[in-house]
Amino acid sequence: MNDKPIDLDHRRDPTLRHATDLRRLTAEVEANRAALQQRQEALERHLLTLPAQSWQEAADKARYLLGLLEATSGDARVRGLIVAVLADFDRLSRRDP
């Protein structure tokens, strides 16, 4: 008896193999998206419920919010302003950009 499983994917027609790969990738992407959304909601609950204890923590909250805005903004001017504000945060907090 052979304990090695038979790889049926390589025996399929290329079109069927492509459809199977597409279904698998779609399921994996959906699972990753759902996990990311849960982690993002947990982070946002944390940011919402716990007040900042320092200017640095307040800047970190603003940095997260500006990152969300930058990702969704189609306006180059707004994205440029966000980049400038984030650079100011880095400079004022003495972080390396």
C-alpha positions as CSV (number, residue, x, y, z in Angstrom):
1,M,0.0,0.0,0.0
2,N,1.2,3.5,-0.9
3,D,0.8,6.1,1.8
4,K,1.5,9.0,-0.6
5,P,-1.7,10.8,-1.7
6,I,-2.4,11.0,-5.4
7,D,-2.3,14.5,-6.8
8,L,-5.5,14.6,-8.9
9,D,-5.0,18.3,-9.8
10,H,-2.2,17.3,-12.3
11,R,-4.5,14.8,-14.0
12,R,-7.2,17.3,-14.7
13,D,-7.8,19.1,-17.9
14,P,-6.0,22.5,-17.8
15,T,-9.3,24.3,-18.0
16,L,-10.7,22.4,-15.1
17,R,-7.4,22.9,-13.2
18,H,-7.6,26.6,-13.8
19,A,-11.2,26.8,-12.5
20,T,-10.3,24.8,-9.4
21,D,-7.3,27.1,-8.7
22,L,-9.5,30.1,-9.1
23,R,-12.1,28.8,-6.6
24,R,-9.3,28.0,-4.1
25,L,-7.7,31.4,-4.5
26,T,-11.1,33.2,-4.2
27,A,-11.8,31.3,-1.0
28,E,-8.4,32.1,0.4
29,V,-8.7,35.8,-0.4
30,E,-12.2,35.9,1.1
31,A,-10.9,34.3,4.3
32,N,-8.0,36.7,4.5
33,R,-10.3,39.7,3.9
34,A,-12.7,38.5,6.7
35,A,-9.8,38.1,9.1
36,L,-8.3,41.5,8.2
37,Q,-11.7,43.1,8.7
38,Q,-12.0,41.5,12.2
39,R,-8.6,42.7,13.2
40,Q,-9.3,46.2,11.8
41,E,-12.6,46.4,13.8
42,A,-10.8,45.3,17.0
43,L,-8.1,48.0,16.5
44,E,-10.8,50.6,15.8
45,R,-12.7,49.6,19.0
46,H,-9.5,49.9,20.9
47,L,-8.7,53.3,19.4
48,L,-12.2,54.5,20.1
49,T,-12.6,53.3,23.7
50,L,-9.2,54.1,25.1
51,P,-8.2,57.7,25.3
52,A,-4.7,58.7,24.4
53,Q,-2.3,59.0,27.3
54,S,0.2,61.2,25.4
55,W,0.5,63.4,22.4
56,Q,2.4,60.5,20.8
57,E,-0.6,58.2,21.2
58,A,-2.9,60.9,19.9
59,A,-0.7,61.3,16.9
60,D,-0.7,57.5,16.3
61,K,-4.5,57.6,16.3
62,A,-4.5,60.5,13.8
63,R,-1.8,58.7,11.7
64,Y,-4.1,55.6,11.4
65,L,-7.1,57.8,10.5
66,L,-5.2,59.7,7.9
67,G,-3.9,56.4,6.4
68,L,-7.5,55.4,6.0
69,L,-8.4,58.7,4.4
70,E,-5.4,58.6,2.1
71,A,-6.3,55.1,0.9
72,T,-9.8,56.1,-0.1
73,S,-9.2,59.6,-1.4
74,G,-9.1,60.1,-5.1
75,D,-7.9,63.7,-4.7
76,A,-4.2,64.1,-5.2
77,R,-4.2,67.4,-3.3
78,V,-5.7,65.6,-0.2
79,R,-3.2,62.8,-0.5
80,G,-0.4,65.4,-0.7
81,L,-1.7,67.1,2.5
82,I,-1.9,63.8,4.3
83,V,1.7,63.0,3.3
84,A,2.8,66.4,4.6
85,V,1.0,66.0,7.9
86,L,2.4,62.5,8.4
87,A,5.9,63.9,7.7
88,D,5.3,66.6,10.3
89,F,4.3,64.0,12.9
90,D,7.5,62.1,12.1
91,R,9.6,65.2,12.4
92,L,8.0,66.5,15.6
93,S,8.1,63.1,17.3
94,R,11.7,62.7,16.1
95,R,11.0,59.5,14.2
96,D,12.9,58.7,11.1
97,P,10.4,58.9,8.2
